[in-house]
Amino acid sequence: MTDIRIANAPCSWGTLEFEGLSGERIAYQQMLDELRDTGYVGTELGDWGYMPTAPTILSTELARRNLAMVGAFVPVALKNPDAHAAGEADALKVARLLAAVAHDRQRPFVILADANGTDPLRTQHAGRVTPEMGLSPAEWKTFAQGAERIARTVLGETGLPTAFHHHCGGYVETPEEIARFLDMADPDLLGLVFDTGHYLYGSGSVDGRLVLDGLDRFGERILHVHFKDCQPQIAEQARTEGWDYFAAVQHGVFCELGLGRVPFAAIAEWLHLRSYRGWIVVEQDVLPGMGSPKASAQRNRTYLRTIGL
């Protein structure tokens, strides 16, 4: 599996895309140093402004650590047509930075997502969404058209691909919602970021075999992979006690790799058999100030080596 490279992301150090989170953030220089020192060879960008936004400075920071820029998360409230123009501008701003620092063998991705964690209903019911909480047919059309608009502009202006990230706390969370979105979105414009932990928690189950089912179901659209684990006891407690998305994250629903129910060895084999040549990005979502990010990153990297990655 030598053609698969392993990256990590600022979210593993408590830098998440959500507004209003309290806690002291780890400086990007420390995060990049620790990411490199624990054995990763690429990073995602994180929130706009967390890392330098001047291409020359960002390129220098990456080069001095021999790191590649893998992609950047861009959240947009896609069900709201009034948000599409601003989302397009944000995505293009990010894409131009990614394109300017790209010098690796694979182009970085714009990782488009819903504005997760902003809708009270979906935030409150993350991990236990029912069909009646979903988008209406008209909203689905608006959602898909907005995503296509953004991806089309990014591709035309920068040449970079866009991959959509299904995510708990947003309007594309469950397997059926992922299927609905992909059926509506142009495959020439939008691929899929397959996130193992979000897929399992978003399925409403703790049966890790469902993740393999998802890979089989959506494999042709997968452009990018996030490795995240899901702790079954915490997931079930979150559902039983009605925790919202942020409470579940705070309690550690996304645990270190190998401590939950995601079958990573089988997933690695799946990727190998299908000649996957992209990135695996380790993401252990933590809130600012939680845990010991460098130690967790080291344990996660060590675990991946035990399964041949």
C-alpha positions in Angstrom: 0.0 0.0 0.0 2.9 2.3 -0.6 1.0 4.5 -2.9 -1.3 5.6 -0.1 0.0 8.5 1.9 -1.1 9.5 5.4 -1.9 13.0 6.5 -3.5 14.6 9.5 -5.5 17.8 10.0 -5.8 20.8 12.3 -9.1 19.4 13.7 -7.0 16.7 15.5 -5.4 19.6 17.4 -8.8 21.2 18.4 -9.0 23.6 15.5 -12.5 23.0 14.2 -14.6 24.9 11.6 -17.4 25.8 14.0 -17.8 29.3 15.3 -18.1 30.2 19.0 -16.1 27.3 20.4 -14.2 28.3 23.6 -10.7 27.2 24.5 -7.2 28.1 23.5 -6.1 27.0 20.1 -2.7 25.5 19.4 -0.7 27.7 17.1 -0.3 26.5 13.6 3.5 26.3 13.8 3.3 23.9 16.8 0.5 21.9 15.1 2.6 21.4 11.9 5.7 20.5 13.9 3.8 17.9 15.9 2.1 16.6 12.8 5.4 16.1 11.1 7.1 14.7 14.1 4.5 12.0 14.6 5.0 10.7 11.1 2.5 12.4 8.8 3.4 13.8 5.4 0.5 16.0 4.6 -2.0 18.3 6.2 -5.3 20.0 5.5 -5.6 23.7 5.7 -8.0 24.2 8.6 -10.0 27.3 9.2 -9.3 30.2 6.9 -6.7 32.3 8.7 -5.5 29.6 11.0 -2.5 29.0 8.7 -0.9 31.8 6.7 -3.0 32.9 3.7 -0.1 34.4 1.8 1.0 31.7 -0.7 4.7 32.4 -0.3 4.6 32.2 3.5 2.4 29.0 3.5 4.6 27.4 0.9 7.7 28.1 3.0 6.1 26.7 6.2 5.1 23.5 4.4 8.4 23.1 2.6 10.5 23.5 5.7 8.6 20.5 7.2 8.4 18.5 3.9 4.6 18.5 4.1 2.1 18.5 1.3 -1.1 20.5 1.4 -3.9 18.0 0.9 -7.1 20.1 0.9 -9.3 22.5 2.7 -12.7 22.3 4.3 -15.3 24.8 3.0 -18.7 24.8 4.8 -21.6 26.4 3.0 -25.3 26.5 4.1 -26.3 24.9 0.8 -30.0 24.6 1.4 -30.2 28.4 1.5 -29.9 29.9 -2.0 -28.9 33.2 -0.6 -25.7 31.6 0.8 -24.5 30.3 -2.5 -22.8 33.4 -3.8 -20.8 33.9 -0.6 -20.0 30.2 -0.5 -18.7 30.3 -4.0 -16.5 33.3 -3.2 -15.1 31.5 -0.1 -14.4 28.3 -2.0 -12.7 30.2 -4.7 -10.5 32.1 -2.3 -9.5 28.9 -0.6 -9.0 27.1 -4.0 -6.7 29.8 -5.2 -4.5 29.5 -2.1 -4.4 25.7 -2.5 -3.5 25.9 -6.2 -0.7 28.4 -5.4 1.0 26.1 -2.9 0.3 22.8 -4.8 3.5 21.3 -6.1 2.9 17.7 -5.2 2.0 14.7 -7.4 -1.7 15.1 -6.5 -3.8 18.2 -6.7 -5.3 19.3 -3.4 -9.1 19.2 -2.9 -11.7 21.7 -2.0 -13.6 19.8 0.6 -17.1 21.2 0.3 -19.6 20.5 3.1 -22.9 21.8 4.5 -22.7 24.4 7.2 -22.7 21.6 9.8 -23.5 22.4 13.4 -25.5 25.5 12.5 -29.1 24.1 12.1 -30.5 23.5 15.6 -32.6 20.4 14.6 -29.8 18.6 12.8 -27.2 19.6 15.5 -29.4 18.3 18.3 -30.2 15.0 16.5 -26.8 14.1 15.0 -26.2 10.4 15.1 -30.0 9.7 15.2 -31.5 11.5 12.3 -34.9 10.3 11.0 -36.1 10.9 7.4 -38.7 13.6 8.4 -35.7 15.7 9.6 -34.4 15.9 6.0 -34.6 18.3 3.2 -37.7 18.8 1.1 -37.5 18.0 -2.6 -37.2 21.7 -3.4 -34.4 22.1 -0.8 -32.6 19.1 -2.2 -32.6 20.7 -5.6 -31.3 24.0 -4.2 -28.7 22.1 -2.2 -27.3 20.2 -5.1 -27.4 23.1 -7.5 -25.4 25.2 -5.0 -22.8 22.5 -4.6 -22.5 22.2 -8.4 -22.2 25.9 -8.8 -19.3 26.1 -6.4 -17.5 23.1 -7.8 -17.9 24.3 -11.3 -16.4 27.7 -10.5 -13.5 26.2 -8.5 -12.7 23.8 -11.4 -12.9 26.5 -14.0 -10.9 29.1 -12.2 -8.2 26.9 -10.5 -8.4 23.5 -12.1 -8.9 21.9 -8.6 -11.4 19.2 -7.9 -14.1 19.4 -5.3 -15.2 16.5 -3.1 -18.2 16.7 -0.8 -17.9 15.7 2.8 -20.9 14.0 4.4 -20.9 15.1 8.1 -22.9 14.7 11.2 -24.8 17.8 12.3 -25.5 18.7 8.6 -28.1 17.9 6.0 -26.0 15.1 4.4 -25.4 12.7 7.2 -27.1 9.4 6.8 -26.3 6.8 4.1 -29.6 7.6 2.3 -28.9 11.3 2.4 -25.4 10.6 0.9 -27.0 8.6 -1.8 -29.6 11.3 -2.6 -27.0 13.9 -2.9 -24.7 11.9 -5.1 -27.7 11.0 -7.4 -28.4 14.6 -7.9 -24.9 16.0 -8.1 -22.9 15.9 -11.4 -20.2 13.2 -11.0 -17.9 15.3 -13.3 -18.0 18.1 -10.8 -18.4 16.5 -7.4 -16.8 13.4 -5.8 -17.1 12.2 -2.2 -15.0 12.5 0.8 -15.7 9.3 2.7 -15.3 9.8 6.4 -15.4 6.5 8.3 -16.4 7.9 11.7 -19.0 10.3 10.5 -20.4 7.5 8.3 -20.8 5.1 11.2 -22.2 7.6 13.7 -24.4 9.1 11.0 -25.8 5.7 10.2 -27.5 5.5 13.6 -25.7 2.2 14.4 -22.5 1.0 16.0 -22.0 -1.9 13.5 -18.7 -1.3 11.8 -19.7 -3.5 8.9 -21.9 -0.7 7.7 -18.8 1.3 6.9 -17.7 -1.4 4.5 -21.2 -1.4 3.0 -20.8 2.3 2.4 -17.5 1.9 0.7 -19.1 -0.7 -1.7 -22.1 1.5 -2.2 -20.3 4.8 -2.9 -16.9 3.6 -4.0 -17.1 4.9 -7.6 -17.5 8.5 -6.3 -14.9 8.4 -3.5 -12.0 10.8 -4.2 -10.7 11.4 -0.7 -10.8 9.4 2.6 -10.8 10.5 6.2 -10.0 7.9 8.9 -12.0 8.6 12.0 -13.1 6.1 14.6 -16.4 6.0 16.5 -16.6 4.8 20.1 -19.7 2.6 20.4 -20.6 3.1 24.1 -20.4 6.8 23.8 -22.3 6.8 20.6 -25.1 4.8 22.2 -25.1 7.0 25.3 -25.3 10.1 23.1 -28.4 8.7 21.4 -30.0 7.5 24.6 -29.5 10.7 26.5 -30.1 13.0 23.6 -26.8 14.7 23.4 -26.3 17.2 20.6 -23.3 16.9 18.1 -21.0 19.0 20.2 -21.7 17.2 23.4 -21.0 13.9 21.7 -17.7 15.2 20.4 -16.8 16.6 23.8 -17.5 13.1 25.4 -15.1 11.5 22.8 -17.5 9.9 20.3 -14.6 10.1 17.8 -11.9 8.2 19.6 -8.4 7.2 18.7 -8.1 4.8 15.8 -8.5 1.2 16.8 -10.5 2.0 20.0 -13.9 2.1 18.3 -15.9 0.0 15.9 -14.6 1.2 12.5 -12.9 -1.8 10.9 -9.7 -0.1 9.6 -7.8 -3.2 8.6 -10.7 -4.2 6.3 -11.0 -0.7 5.0 -7.2 -0.6 4.2 -7.6 -3.9 2.3 -10.6 -2.5 0.4 -8.6 0.5 -0.6 -5.7 -1.6 -1.7 -7.8 -4.0 -3.8 -9.3 -1.1 -5.6 -5.9 0.5 -6.2 -6.7 3.7 -4.3 -3.9 6.2 -4.8 -5.2 9.1 -2.8 -4.6 10.4 0.7 -5.8 9.0 4.0 -6.3 11.9 6.4 -6.5 11.0 10.0 -9.0 13.1 11.8 -9.7 12.8 15.5 -12.2 15.6 16.1 -11.6 17.2 19.5 -12.8 20.5 20.9 -10.2 23.2 21.7 -8.2 22.2 24.7 -9.3 18.6 24.7 -6.8 15.7 25.3 -3.2 15.5 24.2 -3.2 15.9 20.4 0.4 15.1 19.8 0.3 11.9 21.8 -3.0 10.9 20.1 -1.5 11.6 16.7 1.5 9.4 17.5 -0.7 6.5 18.7 -3.0 6.9 15.6 0.1 6.8 13.3 1.5 3.8 15.1 -1.8 2.0 14.9 -2.0 2.5 11.1 1.5 1.0 10.7 0.1 -2.2 12.4 -2.4 -2.5 9.5 0.1 -1.9 6.8 -0.4 1.9 6.2 
